[in-house]
Amino acid sequence: MQTNPLIDNMRDACTDINKRLHSCSLIAIWFVRVELAQRDDERVRESVANAVALEYGSYNRVAFESSAGVQYFCPQQHSKSGDIQRTVEMPTRILTFSIVKDTDKLAKAIEAIRESHSYEEPVIYISEGMASRADYSTDRDNPNRWWNRGFDI
């Protein structure tokens, strides 16, 4: 894997912040945001989960999907729709997830999105960030945790 200064700086920041944390740690991640037509939401989410597991600590298949909003676009001459000269309004959901900062996993996730999405040009945004990971050994007795409050998942 080729060295990237942004990746190295994010990992360095996590290392520095982790020295101050006691109940968790931070890791460098890719944060991915995908706009989905309602016809795509489950298919795309499952495709990505199957490709890269969508791990978050001791959990997998971890993603967030918003309720529907509206996406606007106007197809141009070289699109499959052709130049239709009007703005289309499409009910759209937002799928977000994170991936450990690994370029191979990110590439697999992007390919899974593009393969399963119905759009010719899926709207995909990727940014780098940090995500927390719990220290499972330290807070099992915390009275705020769902299992100590009598809740079921």
Secondary structure, 3 states (H helix, E strand, C coil): CCCCHHHHHHHHHHHHHHCCCCCEEEEEEEEEEEEEECCCHHHHHHHHHHHHCCCECCECCCCEECCCEEEEECCCCCCCCCCCCCCEEEEEEEEEEEEECCHHHHHHHHHHHHHHCCCCCCCEEEEEEEEEEECCCCCCCCCCCHHHCCCCC
